[in-house]
Amino acid sequence: MKLKRSGMAGLISLVVVLIFSLTFLGSDAQHRAQLKPAPVAPPERRIEVGMHIKNIYNLSLKDKTFNAEGWFWLKWPESIQQQIETDRIPISQLVELVNQVESYDANLELDSNEPQRLEGGRYLQLFRFSAKFYDDLQNLRTFPFDNLELPITVELRPSQFSMGDQAVVLVPKLNATELQGDSVNLNGYTLEGSKSTSAIHVYQTTFGDEDSSKAGEFSQATFEVHYHTNGWASFYRFVLPWMAVMVILLLAPNLEGNLNDLRLAIPSTALLTLVFLQEGAHSKLPPLDYLTYLDKLYLFGYLVATAEFCLFVWSTNLFSRASNEEHTAVMARINRVDLTYQLCSIAGMLCLLLLGRAAH
């Protein structure tokens, strides 16, 4: 009796370890670009930048890209205007969209040939853009309950404006709603808001400039539009099919232990179904080096289906080898083990459903 209890305790301990391993598996830190906090620059070394995104479309989680079009504008003081004129820096080359991809299909044009002089001695230049952008910080660990941050990054380009030379700093200036245009909604996602940040982009090169170690450091401003998926829609589409298969697996041990063929067919069929469901869910995702929340659910399903098949093989052999007089005792033993398996599986499902997302 003590041996049976110790074996039961060992089984429960193993299930607990597996649950917590799945919960926290793949939660390592993600790669970040080399950025430094932007310094506080005096007004004469500052360029203000604002943006209005008219449209966002063609979001591709698989390619980590999206298309956007709209306007951004720069405002700078007389001191920077004098440097632009002295060094003959083309206005169109003051900044670049650093996370833009496929430049052949991009469009960046000046709204006017010359910057507009404002009251107070500052200058204003408006740009219109239309391009495809790369989302390098895309994080799908909570898939299918995604939180998307779609960034557009504007960075100073002239070498004269690097941190190793005149140290000009981009300062984002806009209110909370100015960034979002009329057509920034995405199918399947809810618009949360937007934000802007500034930083110093540290390149691992000085671009051939041997006079300064900071020649490869440029100021940038990033504008992000935030989205999240609808929780109920994601649950119905991705989690509910998994739960349906899991319910079948959990009910299978309720079949009498002498129905060997039927009991053995259920976990193997469920395992194949889980494989096809997971492949369908991943069809629009890129290859990932970590497990998503949905992956953890399916991995747990594979473990449950495999454990159930092993359990049914054991019970089938046990019942077949028992004599007619032992069948009643054997059936009672099989039922006890089946109940333990069901309770452990239900506990694992609940823990993974409740804690799986919190671990990210």
Buried (B, 14 or more C-beta within 10 A) or exposed (E): EEEEEEEBEEBBEEBBEBBBEBBBBBEEEEEEBEBEEBEEBEEEBBBBBBBBBBBBEEBEBEBBBBBBBBBBBBBBBEBBBEBBEEEEBEBBEBBBBBBBBEEEEBEBEBEEEEBEEEEEEBBBBBBBBBBBBBBEBBBBBBBBBBBBBBBBBBBBBBBBBBBBBBBBBBBBBBEEEBBBBEEBBBEEBEBEEBBBBBBBBBEEEBEEBEEBEBBBBBBBBBBBBBBBBEEEEBBEBBBEBBBEBBEBBBEBBEBEBBBBEEBBBBBBBBBEBBBEBBEEBBEEBEEBEBBBBBBBBBBBBBBBBEBBBEBBBEBBEBBEEBEEEEEEEBBEBBBEBBEBBBEBBEBBBEBBBEBBBEBB
